[in-house]
Amino acid sequence: MKARAAPTIPPNAWKPLLRGLLGVGIMAVLLFASAGTTAWAQGWTFICLWAIATAMPTAALIRDNPGLLARRAEGLKRGRRYERILQAIYIPLILSLPVIAGLEVQRFHASSLPTGLVYPGTLLVLFGAVAQAWAMFENPHYEAGMRVQRDIGHKVIYNGPYRIVRHPGYLATIVQAAGAPLVLCSVWAWVPVLGIAAVMVTRALLEDRALQEDLKGYIAYTRQVPIIMLPGVW
């Protein structure tokens, strides 16, 4: 049997990973600067988990769909205006999370949460990362910005997590973010997490409406998969 040829990986396919790891580095600086110390095991656990979660989607795509990574490298350039607005809200929310946790847990010692919460928090972060990677692996149209990709034959995806919910990627982002306050044992870190959830829900609703208007077959898909994000609820 002839061996499968390795795919050609466009140079810019690595950009999403590099940007993501840069973001992890910024979060690490913010976390330990606000904490006033680097001697914080849970802080390092969080940074390592976030780095793994950032790298996982690239690992899922680099062999089987490097072209999608290359298109994702363009960011929201080809997306819609509301996505850029929501992204401008999301970035300060995710960056405020380590600042709040560092101040609360280490600087002011104000948290009373048990350190055992790091275990369920770890599971949530990793589960969110795996779900995100799964959604990207199954959906060849998973670009950073929402558009009907007629140039590559955009079609409705029924595979993988899309059999369960219509927007698994946004749900995965919420689940991953929800694990962070538990890993860091921070009560007030839930404030930016709730903001992140609101951003993801808003984006899912707007994207769903746009797809119903522009993508052939999507309305039929909504009948087959009525759950937008949360199984059994909504």
N, C-alpha and C positions, 0 to 999 in steps of 0.2 A: 504493500500500500504506500502510495506516495505521501511523504510527509507534508503537513500543512505549512505553507509558506508564512513566515512571520509578517504581520501587517506593517506597512510603512507608517511611521508615527510622525505627523507634522510637528515641526519644532514648537509651534505655539500651543500644542495640545497640553504641554506641561504648565502653561500659565495659570489655569485655575488652581492647580495644586500649590504652585509657588505663592500665589496670592493668599490662598488659604493658610499656608504655613506662616506667612508673614503676619497674617491676622492673629494666629495662635501666639506668635512671638510678642505682638503688641499686648495681647491679653495677659501674657505672663508678666510683662513689665508692669502693667497696671495692677495686676493682682498683688504682686509682692511689694510694689511701691506703696500701695494703700495699706497693706498689712504691716509694713515697717520691718519685715523680716523675710528671709528665704528659708528659715528653719520651720517649715510648715508642710508636713507630710501630705495632708489632704489637698493643699494647694498644688503640690507637684503631681499628685494623683489626677487632679482635675486637668492640668495642662497636658499630661501624657494622654489621657482619654480623649481630650479635644483634638490633639494632633492625630491620633489614630482615626477618629471619626472624620477628620478632614481628609485624610489620605485614602480612606476606604472607597469612596466613589471613583476616584482615579484608578485604583487597583481593579475595580470592577469593569472599567471601560477600556483601559489602555491596550488590552490585547484584542478585544472583540469589536470595539467601536471607537477607535481613536479619532475618527472624524467628528463624532459628537463632542469630544473634549475640545477639539479645535474650534468648533462652532460656539461652544460655551465660553471659550476664551474671549469672545467678542463682548461678553457681558450683556448689558441691557441696551446696547446700541440699536439693536433691531427690535427691541421690545416696545411696550406702550408707555405713555406718559405716567399713568397711574403706578406702574411698576417702579419707575425711577423715584417717584414720591415716596412710595412705601419703603423702598430700599434706603432712602435718606432718613427714614424714621427708624428702620431696623438697625442700622449700623450703630448709632449712639446707644440704643437699647442693649445690644449684645456687648458693647464695650463697657457699659455701666455695670453690668453684672459682676465682673471680677472686682471692680472698684468697691461696690457696695459690700460684697462678701468679705473682702480684705479688711475694710474698716470695721465692719460689725464683729467678725469672728476673732480677728487678731489684734487690731489696733485698740478697740474699745472693749473687747471681751464681752460683748452684749448678747451673744447667742447662747441659748440654753438647749439647743437640739442635741440629741445623742449622736456620738461619732459613728455608731452602728449604721446610721443612714447612708454612709458611704457605699454600702453594698447594694441596696436597691437603686441608689443613684447611678452607680456604675452600670447596672443592668439597663437602666433607662437610656443612658447616653449611648451605650453600644447597640442597643436594640434600635434606637433612632437612626444610628449610622448605618446599620445593616439594612434597615427598611429603605433608607434613602438610596443606598447603593443598588438595592434590588429594583427599585423603581427606575433608576437610570439605566440599568442593564436591560430591563424589559422594554423600555420606551426609547426608541431611536430618535424621537423628536424632543427630548428633554433638554431644550436649550435654556439659557439663563433668562431670556425674555420670551414672553408669549407671542407667537405669531403662527398663522397657518402656513406651514412650510410647503407651499405648492411646488417649489423648486426641487424638492426631494420626495414628492408624492406623499404628503402628509395623510395619515389615516388614523382612525380611532384604534386605540390599543385596548385589547381585552385580556391580555396575559398578566400573569403574576399578581401583584397587589391590586392591579386595576380591575380584577374580578371582584374585589371586596369593597373598595372605595374609589371614588373618581379622582381624588387628589392625594395619593399616598405620600408624595414628597413633602407637601406642606404639613401633613400630620406628623411625618417623621421628624421634621424640624422642631415642631412643638414638643414632641416626646424627648428628643435629645436635649433641648433647652431645659425641660422640666427636671432632668436628672442633675443639672448643675447645682441648684441650691441644696440638694440632698448630699451630693459629694462634698460640698463645702460647708455643710451644716449651717446655712445662712437662711434666716427667716425673711429678711428684707430683700434678698435676691429674687424672691418670688415676684416682686413688683415689675422688674424688667421682663421676667418670663411671661407674665400676664400681658404685657405690652407686645411681646413677640407673638404670642398666640393671637392677639387681636389683629396684628399685621398679616399673619398667615391666613387667618379666616377671611379677612377682607380681600386679600389677593385671590384666594380660592373662589370666592363668590364672583368677583369681577371676571376672572379667567373663565369660569364656568359659563357665565352669560355670553362672553365673547365667542367661546367655542360653539355654543348652541346656535349663535347667529351665523358663524362663518365656516364651520367645519362640517362637511357632509357626513351624515351618519351619527353625529354626536347626540342628537335628540333621541334617536333610537337607543343609543348606549345609556342615556340617563334613565330610560325606562327599565333597562335590564339591570343597571347598577344604580339604584336610587340614593345610595348613601354618598354624600359629598366628601365627608372626612372621618366621621366618628361612627364606627359600626354600631348599629342598634339604637343610635341617638339621632344623628343628623348627617 
